[in-house]
Amino acid sequence: MDNQNKLPAKRLYSLDALRGFDMFWIMGGKGIFIGLASLTGWSVFQWWAGQLHHVAWHGFHFYDIIFPLFLFIAGISFPFSLAKRTAMNDSRKPVYKHLVTRALILVFLGIIYVNGVSFDFANLQYSSVLGRIGLAWMFAALIFMNTKLSYRIVWFWGLLIAYWLLLLVFPAHDLGSTDPFSQEGNLAGYIDRLYMPGRLYLGNYTPQGYLSTIPAIGIPLLGMFTGEFVLSEYMKDKPLLKVVYMVLAAIALMLIGKVWDMVFPINKRLWSSSFICFAGGISLFLFSVFYLIIDIWKYKKWAFIFVVIGMNPITIYLAERIINFKHATNFFFDGVIDLFPETWTPLINGIGLTTVGWVFLYFLYKKKIFLKV
C-alpha cells in the first residue's frame, strides 16, 4: 500500500508543533518576553510585550489569537480522524456519540477549572474556555459531517451574518447603553444575564455565553475546511501550491475581518464576526507556515520543543490550575536569580516557569502519557 492510501492515518507533525506554539505563550512564554522587554528596554520587545495582553474590549492583540487558534487546530484534526474512522468502516453512530461525549466532558472540566471543587451552585461560573471549545467544535463537526462543501460555506457565512444582524437589530437596554456592540448593550450579554445560571465572568457579561457560541462555530469549521483541503487528493503532487492557496485564503479572511471591523468591531470577548474572520485568517496563515516548514520542507527538529507541549495541551492547561508550578520554579531558580541584578528577575522567572512546565510535559511524553478528550 502506498503512502497516499495511508494518508487518513497520518498525523501532521506541524499540527502538534503549532498547538504547542499556541500553548507555549500561556505556560510561561509570555513571561519570558515581558522579562526581555523589562530588561532590555528595546522597542521591539516593548511592542511585543504589549501584544501579550488581551484587549479590554474592541481591538486585537496577538494574545487574543491563542484561544481561537486552539479551536482552529481542533477543527483541522477532525477530517483526519473522520477519514481514519471511515477507512476502518466505522458507522456514524459512535462518531456522534464521541462528539457529544467530548463536548459534555469539556463543559464539565471547564466548570471544574474555573470554580475548583465547589458546591456553591448558585455562584458557580458555568461558562468556560473548555466549554466553548467542546460545544463550538461539536456543532462544527455536526455541520461538517452532514453537509457538502457548498452548504458548509453557507453555514459559515450564515452564522456570522446572522450573529451580526441579531446584535445590530436587537440591542440590550437593561443596563442603559444604546451601543449594540458595547459590554452593557449587546444582546449576547442580555441573554446570558437572563438565562445563564450562576455568576458571569465579567459581572454583567461572559465571553463564553449562549449566543456567542453561534459565531464561535465558525473557527473550528474553518479548521475543518483546512484539514479537508490538506487531506484531499487535489494538487497532491503540488503541495507548495496548496500552501499558496491557503496563504491567499488567510489574507482574504484577514482583509474581510478588517473591513467588517468598520461596522462590527473586532472583539474577542464578543466573538464578533469580524473577529472570527480576522483570527481565522491569522490561524490559517500560521498553520500554512508550520505546514510548509515542517511537513513539506521536512525541517522538524527545531519544532520538538513545541511538539512536547502540543501532544498534551489539555494536561498543561488543567495542571497549571491545579499544580503550583511557581513553587517549583522558586525552588530551582531562586539561586540563579540571586546571581543576577534585580532587573533580570522577570526574565529568569519566565524562563524558569516555562522550563518546569516543559520538563513536566516531557516526562509525560517519554512515558507516552497523553490526556485525550
C-alpha positions as a Markdown table, in Angstrom:
| # | Residue | x | y | z |
|---|---|---|---|---|
| 1 | Met | 0.0 | 0.0 | 0.0 |
| 2 | Asp | 1.5 | 3.4 | -1.0 |
| 3 | Asn | 1.7 | 6.4 | 1.2 |
| 4 | Gln | -1.2 | 8.2 | -0.4 |
| 5 | Asn | -3.5 | 5.3 | 0.6 |
| 6 | Lys | -2.3 | 5.5 | 4.2 |
| 7 | Leu | -2.9 | 9.3 | 4.3 |
| 8 | Pro | -6.1 | 9.1 | 6.5 |
| 9 | Ala | -4.0 | 7.6 | 9.4 |
| 10 | Lys | -1.2 | 10.2 | 9.0 |
| 11 | Arg | -0.6 | 12.6 | 11.9 |
| 12 | Leu | 0.5 | 16.1 | 11.0 |
| 13 | Tyr | 3.7 | 16.9 | 12.9 |
| 14 | Ser | 3.2 | 20.5 | 12.1 |
| 15 | Leu | -0.2 | 20.5 | 13.8 |
| 16 | Asp | 1.3 | 19.2 | 17.1 |
| 17 | Ala | 4.0 | 21.8 | 16.8 |
| 18 | Leu | 1.5 | 24.7 | 16.2 |
| 19 | Arg | -0.6 | 23.5 | 19.1 |
| 20 | Gly | 2.5 | 23.6 | 21.3 |
| 21 | Phe | 3.5 | 27.0 | 20.0 |
| 22 | Asp | 0.0 | 28.2 | 20.9 |
| 23 | Met | 0.1 | 26.8 | 24.4 |
| 24 | Phe | 3.7 | 28.0 | 24.9 |
| 25 | Trp | 2.5 | 31.5 | 25.5 |
| 26 | Ile | 0.2 | 30.7 | 28.4 |
| 27 | Met | 2.6 | 28.3 | 30.1 |
| 28 | Gly | 5.4 | 30.8 | 30.5 |
| 29 | Gly | 6.4 | 32.2 | 27.1 |
| 30 | Lys | 4.5 | 35.4 | 27.9 |
| 31 | Gly | 6.7 | 36.0 | 31.0 |
| 32 | Ile | 9.9 | 35.4 | 29.0 |
| 33 | Phe | 9.2 | 38.2 | 26.5 |
| 34 | Ile | 7.8 | 40.6 | 29.1 |
| 35 | Gly | 11.0 | 40.0 | 31.0 |
| 36 | Leu | 13.1 | 40.7 | 27.9 |
| 37 | Ala | 11.2 | 44.0 | 27.4 |
| 38 | Ser | 11.8 | 45.0 | 31.0 |
| 39 | Leu | 15.4 | 44.0 | 30.9 |
| 40 | Thr | 16.5 | 45.5 | 27.6 |
| 41 | Gly | 14.1 | 48.3 | 27.1 |
| 42 | Trp | 14.3 | 47.6 | 23.3 |
| 43 | Ser | 11.3 | 49.0 | 21.4 |
| 44 | Val | 10.7 | 45.7 | 19.6 |
| 45 | Phe | 10.4 | 43.8 | 22.9 |
| 46 | Gln | 8.3 | 46.6 | 24.4 |
| 47 | Trp | 5.9 | 46.4 | 21.5 |
| 48 | Trp | 5.7 | 42.6 | 21.7 |
| 49 | Ala | 5.2 | 42.7 | 25.4 |
| 50 | Gly | 2.2 | 45.0 | 24.8 |
| 51 | Gln | 0.8 | 42.3 | 22.4 |
| 52 | Leu | 0.9 | 39.7 | 25.2 |
| 53 | His | -2.2 | 41.0 | 26.9 |
| 54 | His | -5.9 | 40.7 | 25.9 |
| 55 | Val | -7.6 | 43.9 | 24.6 |
| 56 | Ala | -10.1 | 45.1 | 27.1 |
| 57 | Trp | -13.0 | 45.3 | 24.6 |
| 58 | His | -12.7 | 46.4 | 20.9 |
| 59 | Gly | -9.4 | 45.8 | 19.1 |
| 60 | Phe | -6.9 | 43.0 | 18.7 |
| 61 | His | -3.5 | 41.9 | 20.2 |
| 62 | Phe | -1.5 | 38.8 | 19.5 |
| 63 | Tyr | -2.6 | 37.3 | 22.8 |
| 64 | Asp | -6.2 | 37.3 | 21.5 |
| 65 | Ile | -5.3 | 34.7 | 18.9 |
| 66 | Ile | -4.4 | 31.9 | 21.4 |
| 67 | Phe | -7.9 | 30.7 | 22.1 |
| 68 | Pro | -9.3 | 30.8 | 18.5 |
| 69 | Leu | -6.0 | 29.2 | 17.2 |
| 70 | Phe | -6.5 | 26.3 | 19.5 |
| 71 | Leu | -10.1 | 25.9 | 18.3 |
| 72 | Phe | -9.0 | 26.2 | 14.7 |
| 73 | Ile | -6.3 | 23.4 | 15.3 |
| 74 | Ala | -9.0 | 21.2 | 16.8 |
| 75 | Gly | -11.0 | 21.7 | 13.6 |
| 76 | Ile | -8.1 | 20.7 | 11.4 |
| 77 | Ser | -7.7 | 17.4 | 13.2 |
| 78 | Phe | -11.3 | 16.3 | 12.7 |
| 79 | Pro | -11.3 | 15.4 | 8.9 |
| 80 | Phe | -8.2 | 13.3 | 9.6 |
| 81 | Ser | -9.9 | 11.4 | 12.5 |
| 82 | Leu | -13.1 | 11.1 | 10.5 |
| 83 | Ala | -11.2 | 9.7 | 7.5 |
| 84 | Lys | -9.5 | 7.2 | 9.7 |
| 85 | Arg | -12.8 | 6.0 | 11.1 |
| 86 | Thr | -14.2 | 5.8 | 7.6 |
| 87 | Ala | -11.3 | 3.8 | 6.4 |
| 88 | Met | -11.9 | 1.3 | 9.2 |
| 89 | Asn | -15.6 | 1.1 | 8.2 |
| 90 | Asp | -16.9 | 2.6 | 11.4 |
| 91 | Ser | -20.5 | 3.7 | 11.4 |
| 92 | Arg | -21.5 | 7.3 | 12.2 |
| 93 | Lys | -23.3 | 6.4 | 15.4 |
| 94 | Pro | -20.1 | 6.0 | 17.5 |
| 95 | Val | -18.8 | 9.2 | 15.9 |
| 96 | Tyr | -21.9 | 11.2 | 17.0 |
| 97 | Lys | -21.6 | 9.6 | 20.5 |
| 98 | His | -17.9 | 10.7 | 20.6 |
| 99 | Leu | -18.8 | 14.3 | 19.6 |
| 100 | Val | -21.5 | 14.7 | 22.3 |
| 101 | Thr | -19.5 | 12.9 | 25.0 |
| 102 | Arg | -16.4 | 15.0 | 24.3 |
| 103 | Ala | -18.4 | 18.2 | 24.4 |
| 104 | Leu | -20.0 | 17.3 | 27.7 |
| 105 | Ile | -16.7 | 16.3 | 29.3 |
| 106 | Leu | -15.1 | 19.6 | 28.2 |
| 107 | Val | -18.0 | 21.6 | 29.6 |
| 108 | Phe | -17.7 | 19.7 | 32.9 |
| 109 | Leu | -13.9 | 20.1 | 33.0 |
| 110 | Gly | -14.4 | 23.8 | 32.3 |
| 111 | Ile | -16.7 | 24.2 | 35.3 |
| 112 | Ile | -14.2 | 22.5 | 37.5 |
| 113 | Tyr | -11.3 | 24.6 | 36.1 |
| 114 | Val | -13.0 | 27.9 | 36.8 |
| 115 | Asn | -14.6 | 27.0 | 40.2 |
| 116 | Gly | -12.5 | 24.2 | 41.6 |
| 117 | Val | -14.4 | 21.6 | 43.6 |
| 118 | Ser | -17.0 | 24.0 | 44.8 |
| 119 | Phe | -20.6 | 23.2 | 45.8 |
| 120 | Asp | -21.9 | 26.7 | 45.9 |
| 121 | Phe | -24.0 | 26.0 | 42.8 |
| 122 | Ala | -25.8 | 29.4 | 42.9 |
| 123 | Asn | -22.5 | 31.3 | 42.5 |
| 124 | Leu | -20.6 | 28.9 | 40.1 |
| 125 | Gln | -19.4 | 30.2 | 36.8 |
| 126 | Tyr | -20.8 | 27.7 | 34.3 |
| 127 | Ser | -19.3 | 29.2 | 31.1 |
| 128 | Ser | -15.6 | 28.5 | 30.3 |
| 129 | Val | -12.9 | 28.3 | 27.7 |
| 130 | Leu | -13.1 | 24.5 | 27.7 |
| 131 | Gly | -16.8 | 24.5 | 27.4 |
| 132 | Arg | -16.7 | 26.8 | 24.5 |
| 133 | Ile | -14.1 | 24.6 | 22.8 |
| 134 | Gly | -16.3 | 21.5 | 23.3 |
| 135 | Leu | -19.6 | 23.0 | 22.1 |
| 136 | Ala | -18.3 | 25.0 | 19.2 |
| 137 | Trp | -16.2 | 22.1 | 17.9 |
| 138 | Met | -19.2 | 19.7 | 18.3 |
| 139 | Phe | -21.6 | 21.8 | 16.4 |
| 140 | Ala | -19.0 | 22.5 | 13.7 |
| 141 | Ala | -18.3 | 18.7 | 13.4 |
| 142 | Leu | -22.0 | 18.0 | 13.0 |
| 143 | Ile | -22.3 | 20.6 | 10.2 |
| 144 | Phe | -19.2 | 19.1 | 8.6 |
| 145 | Met | -20.4 | 15.5 | 8.7 |
| 146 | Asn | -23.9 | 16.3 | 7.4 |
| 147 | Thr | -23.4 | 18.8 | 4.6 |
| 148 | Lys | -21.3 | 19.0 | 1.4 |
| 149 | Leu | -18.8 | 21.8 | 0.9 |
| 150 | Ser | -21.1 | 24.3 | -0.7 |
| 151 | Tyr | -23.6 | 24.1 | 2.2 |
| 152 | Arg | -20.8 | 24.2 | 4.8 |
| 153 | Ile | -19.7 | 27.6 | 3.3 |
| 154 | Val | -23.3 | 28.8 | 3.5 |
| 155 | Trp | -23.4 | 27.7 | 7.2 |
| 156 | Phe | -20.1 | 29.5 | 7.9 |
| 157 | Trp | -21.2 | 32.9 | 6.4 |
| 158 | Gly | -24.8 | 32.4 | 7.6 |
| 159 | Leu | -23.8 | 32.0 | 11.2 |
| 160 | Leu | -21.5 | 35.1 | 11.1 |
| 161 | Ile | -24.0 | 37.3 | 9.3 |
| 162 | Ala | -26.9 | 36.2 | 11.5 |
| 163 | Tyr | -25.0 | 37.0 | 14.7 |
| 164 | Trp | -24.1 | 40.4 | 13.4 |
| 165 | Leu | -27.7 | 41.2 | 12.5 |
| 166 | Leu | -29.0 | 39.9 | 15.8 |
| 167 | Leu | -26.7 | 42.2 | 17.8 |
| 168 | Leu | -27.3 | 45.1 | 15.5 |
| 169 | Val | -31.1 | 44.9 | 15.3 |
| 170 | Phe | -31.8 | 43.8 | 18.9 |
| 171 | Pro | -29.6 | 45.8 | 21.3 |
| 172 | Ala | -30.0 | 45.4 | 25.1 |
| 173 | His | -31.3 | 48.3 | 27.1 |
| 174 | Asp | -31.4 | 46.9 | 30.6 |
| 175 | Leu | -28.1 | 48.5 | 31.6 |
| 176 | Gly | -28.7 | 51.8 | 29.9 |
| 177 | Ser | -26.4 | 51.5 | 26.9 |
| 178 | Thr | -27.5 | 52.3 | 23.4 |
| 179 | Asp | -24.4 | 50.8 | 21.7 |
| 180 | Pro | -25.3 | 47.3 | 20.4 |
| 181 | Phe | -21.7 | 46.3 | 20.5 |
| 182 | Ser | -20.8 | 47.5 | 24.0 |
| 183 | Gln | -20.3 | 45.3 | 27.0 |
| 184 | Glu | -23.6 | 46.6 | 28.5 |
| 185 | Gly | -25.6 | 46.9 | 25.4 |
| 186 | Asn | -25.1 | 43.7 | 23.4 |
| 187 | Leu | -27.8 | 41.1 | 23.0 |
| 188 | Ala | -25.5 | 38.2 | 23.9 |
| 189 | Gly | -24.8 | 39.6 | 27.3 |
| 190 | Tyr | -28.5 | 40.4 | 27.9 |
| 191 | Ile | -29.5 | 36.8 | 27.1 |
| 192 | Asp | -26.8 | 35.5 | 29.5 |
| 193 | Arg | -28.0 | 37.8 | 32.2 |
| 194 | Leu | -31.5 | 36.4 | 31.9 |
| 195 | Tyr | -30.8 | 32.7 | 31.4 |
| 196 | Met | -27.2 | 31.9 | 32.4 |
| 197 | Pro | -27.2 | 30.3 | 35.9 |
| 198 | Gly | -24.6 | 31.3 | 38.5 |
| 199 | Arg | -22.3 | 34.2 | 38.0 |
| 200 | Leu | -21.0 | 35.8 | 34.8 |
| 201 | Tyr | -17.2 | 36.2 | 34.3 |
| 202 | Leu | -17.3 | 40.0 | 33.9 |
| 203 | Gly | -20.2 | 40.5 | 36.3 |
| 204 | Asn | -22.6 | 41.6 | 33.6 |
| 205 | Tyr | -21.2 | 39.6 | 30.7 |
| 206 | Thr | -19.3 | 36.4 | 29.9 |
| 207 | Pro | -17.3 | 35.9 | 26.7 |
| 208 | Gln | -18.4 | 32.2 | 26.5 |
| 209 | Gly | -22.1 | 32.6 | 26.8 |
| 210 | Tyr | -25.0 | 31.2 | 24.8 |
| 211 | Leu | -25.4 | 33.5 | 21.8 |
| 212 | Ser | -21.7 | 34.0 | 21.2 |
| 213 | Thr | -21.4 | 30.3 | 20.6 |
| 214 | Ile | -23.0 | 30.9 | 17.2 |
| 215 | Pro | -20.1 | 32.8 | 15.6 |
| 216 | Ala | -17.5 | 30.7 | 17.5 |
| 217 | Ile | -18.6 | 27.6 | 15.5 |
| 218 | Gly | -17.0 | 29.4 | 12.5 |
| 219 | Ile | -13.4 | 28.9 | 13.8 |
| 220 | Pro | -13.4 | 25.1 | 14.0 |
| 221 | Leu | -15.4 | 25.0 | 10.8 |
| 222 | Leu | -12.6 | 27.0 | 9.1 |
| 223 | Gly | -10.2 | 24.5 | 10.6 |
| 224 | Met | -12.2 | 21.6 | 9.2 |
| 225 | Phe | -12.2 | 23.2 | 5.7 |
| 226 | Thr | -8.4 | 23.4 | 6.0 |
| 227 | Gly | -7.9 | 19.9 | 7.2 |
| 228 | Glu | -10.1 | 18.6 | 4.4 |
| 229 | Phe | -8.1 | 20.6 | 1.9 |
| 230 | Val | -4.8 | 19.3 | 3.1 |
| 231 | Leu | -6.1 | 15.7 | 3.2 |
| 232 | Ser | -7.7 | 15.9 | -0.3 |
| 233 | Glu | -6.2 | 14.4 | -3.4 |
| 234 | Tyr | -6.5 | 17.9 | -5.0 |
| 235 | Met | -3.0 | 19.0 | -6.1 |
| 236 | Lys | -1.4 | 16.2 | -4.1 |
| 237 | Asp | 1.7 | 16.4 | -6.3 |
| 238 | Lys | 1.9 | 20.3 | -5.8 |
| 239 | Pro | 2.0 | 20.8 | -2.0 |
| 240 | Leu | 3.6 | 24.2 | -2.4 |
| 241 | Leu | 0.7 | 25.4 | -4.5 |
| 242 | Lys | -1.6 | 24.2 | -1.7 |
| 243 | Val | 0.3 | 26.3 | 0.7 |
| 244 | Val | 0.0 | 29.3 | -1.6 |
| 245 | Tyr | -3.8 | 28.8 | -1.8 |
| 246 | Met | -4.0 | 28.6 | 2.0 |
| 247 | Val | -2.0 | 31.8 | 2.4 |
| 248 | Leu | -4.1 | 33.6 | -0.1 |
| 249 | Ala | -7.3 | 32.5 | 1.8 |
| 250 | Ala | -5.7 | 33.6 | 5.1 |
| 251 | Ile | -5.0 | 37.1 | 3.7 |
| 252 | Ala | -8.5 | 37.3 | 2.3 |
| 253 | Leu | -10.1 | 36.4 | 5.6 |
| 254 | Met | -7.9 | 39.0 | 7.5 |
| 255 | Leu | -8.9 | 41.6 | 5.0 |
| 256 | Ile | -12.6 | 40.8 | 5.3 |
| 257 | Gly | -12.2 | 41.0 | 9.1 |
| 258 | Lys | -10.6 | 44.4 | 8.9 |
| 259 | Val | -13.3 | 45.7 | 6.5 |
| 260 | Trp | -16.1 | 44.3 | 8.7 |
| 261 | Asp | -14.4 | 45.9 | 11.7 |
| 262 | Met | -15.6 | 49.3 | 10.4 |
| 263 | Val | -19.2 | 48.3 | 11.1 |
| 264 | Phe | -18.8 | 45.4 | 13.6 |
| 265 | Pro | -15.7 | 45.9 | 15.6 |
| 266 | Ile | -13.1 | 43.1 | 16.0 |
| 267 | Asn | -13.7 | 42.0 | 19.6 |
| 268 | Lys | -12.6 | 38.7 | 21.2 |
| 269 | Arg | -14.9 | 39.0 | 24.2 |
| 270 | Leu | -17.9 | 39.5 | 21.9 |
| 271 | Trp | -16.7 | 36.9 | 19.4 |
| 272 | Ser | -17.7 | 39.4 | 16.8 |
| 273 | Ser | -18.0 | 38.1 | 13.2 |
| 274 | Ser | -15.1 | 40.4 | 12.2 |
| 275 | Phe | -13.0 | 38.8 | 14.9 |
| 276 | Ile | -13.8 | 35.3 | 13.6 |
| 277 | Cys | -12.6 | 36.3 | 10.1 |
| 278 | Phe | -9.5 | 38.1 | 11.3 |
| 279 | Ala | -8.5 | 35.5 | 13.9 |
| 280 | Gly | -9.4 | 32.7 | 11.5 |
| 281 | Gly | -7.1 | 34.2 | 8.8 |
| 282 | Ile | -4.2 | 34.5 | 11.2 |
| 283 | Ser | -4.7 | 30.9 | 12.4 |
| 284 | Leu | -4.7 | 29.7 | 8.8 |
| 285 | Phe | -1.6 | 31.7 | 8.0 |
| 286 | Leu | 0.2 | 30.3 | 11.0 |
| 287 | Phe | -0.8 | 26.8 | 10.1 |
| 288 | Ser | 0.4 | 27.3 | 6.5 |
| 289 | Val | 3.8 | 28.4 | 7.7 |
| 290 | Phe | 4.2 | 25.5 | 10.1 |
| 291 | Tyr | 2.9 | 23.0 | 7.5 |
| 292 | Leu | 5.3 | 24.4 | 4.8 |
| 293 | Ile | 8.4 | 24.3 | 7.0 |
| 294 | Ile | 7.7 | 21.0 | 8.9 |
| 295 | Asp | 5.6 | 18.7 | 6.7 |
| 296 | Ile | 6.7 | 19.9 | 3.2 |
| 297 | Trp | 10.3 | 21.0 | 3.7 |
| 298 | Lys | 10.8 | 18.4 | 6.5 |
| 299 | Tyr | 12.6 | 20.8 | 8.9 |
| 300 | Lys | 11.3 | 19.1 | 12.1 |
| 301 | Lys | 14.0 | 19.1 | 14.7 |
| 302 | Trp | 13.5 | 22.7 | 15.8 |
| 303 | Ala | 9.8 | 22.1 | 16.5 |
| 304 | Phe | 10.3 | 19.3 | 19.1 |
| 305 | Ile | 10.2 | 21.8 | 22.0 |
| 306 | Phe | 6.7 | 22.7 | 20.8 |
| 307 | Val | 5.6 | 19.2 | 19.9 |
| 308 | Val | 6.1 | 18.1 | 23.5 |
| 309 | Ile | 3.7 | 20.8 | 24.6 |
| 310 | Gly | 1.3 | 20.2 | 21.8 |
| 311 | Met | 0.9 | 16.5 | 22.5 |
| 312 | Asn | -0.6 | 17.3 | 25.9 |
| 313 | Pro | -2.3 | 20.7 | 25.7 |
| 314 | Ile | -5.3 | 19.9 | 28.0 |
| 315 | Thr | -2.9 | 18.4 | 30.5 |
| 316 | Ile | -0.8 | 21.6 | 30.9 |
| 317 | Tyr | -3.9 | 23.8 | 30.8 |
| 318 | Leu | -5.5 | 21.9 | 33.7 |
| 319 | Ala | -2.2 | 21.2 | 35.5 |
| 320 | Glu | -1.3 | 24.9 | 35.8 |
| 321 | Arg | -4.7 | 25.4 | 37.5 |
| 322 | Ile | -4.1 | 22.6 | 40.0 |
| 323 | Ile | -0.3 | 22.4 | 40.5 |
| 324 | Asn | 1.6 | 25.4 | 41.7 |
| 325 | Phe | 4.5 | 25.4 | 39.2 |
| 326 | Lys | 5.6 | 28.7 | 40.6 |
| 327 | His | 6.7 | 27.0 | 43.8 |
| 328 | Ala | 8.8 | 24.6 | 41.8 |
| 329 | Thr | 10.2 | 27.5 | 39.8 |
| 330 | Asn | 11.2 | 29.2 | 43.0 |
| 331 | Phe | 12.8 | 26.0 | 44.3 |
| 332 | Phe | 15.0 | 25.5 | 41.3 |
| 333 | Phe | 15.7 | 29.1 | 40.1 |
| 334 | Asp | 15.8 | 31.3 | 43.3 |
| 335 | Gly | 19.5 | 30.6 | 43.5 |
| 336 | Val | 20.0 | 31.6 | 39.9 |
| 337 | Ile | 18.1 | 34.8 | 40.4 |
| 338 | Asp | 20.3 | 35.7 | 43.4 |
| 339 | Leu | 23.3 | 35.7 | 41.0 |
| 340 | Phe | 21.9 | 38.4 | 38.8 |
| 341 | Pro | 20.8 | 42.0 | 39.3 |
| 342 | Glu | 17.1 | 42.5 | 40.1 |
| 343 | Thr | 16.4 | 43.7 | 36.6 |
| 344 | Trp | 16.9 | 40.1 | 35.4 |
| 345 | Thr | 14.3 | 38.6 | 37.8 |
| 346 | Pro | 11.2 | 38.8 | 35.5 |
| 347 | Leu | 13.1 | 37.1 | 32.6 |
| 348 | Ile | 14.6 | 34.3 | 34.8 |
| 349 | Asn | 11.2 | 33.7 | 36.3 |
| 350 | Gly | 9.6 | 33.4 | 32.9 |
| 351 | Ile | 12.3 | 31.0 | 31.7 |
| 352 | Gly | 12.1 | 29.0 | 34.9 |
| 353 | Leu | 8.3 | 28.7 | 34.8 |
| 354 | Thr | 8.4 | 27.6 | 31.1 |
| 355 | Thr | 11.2 | 25.1 | 31.8 |
| 356 | Val | 9.4 | 23.5 | 34.8 |
| 357 | Gly | 6.2 | 23.1 | 32.8 |
| 358 | Trp | 8.1 | 21.7 | 29.8 |
| 359 | Val | 10.1 | 19.2 | 31.8 |
| 360 | Phe | 6.8 | 18.0 | 33.4 |
| 361 | Leu | 5.3 | 17.5 | 29.9 |
| 362 | Tyr | 8.5 | 15.9 | 28.6 |
| 363 | Phe | 8.3 | 13.3 | 31.4 |
| 364 | Leu | 4.7 | 12.5 | 30.3 |
| 365 | Tyr | 5.8 | 12.5 | 26.7 |
| 366 | Lys | 8.6 | 9.9 | 27.3 |
| 367 | Lys | 6.2 | 7.8 | 29.3 |
| 368 | Lys | 3.6 | 8.1 | 26.5 |
| 369 | Ile | 1.0 | 9.5 | 28.9 |
| 370 | Phe | -1.4 | 11.8 | 27.0 |
| 371 | Leu | -4.6 | 13.2 | 28.2 |
| 372 | Lys | -7.1 | 13.0 | 25.4 |
| 373 | Val | -10.8 | 14.1 | 25.4 |
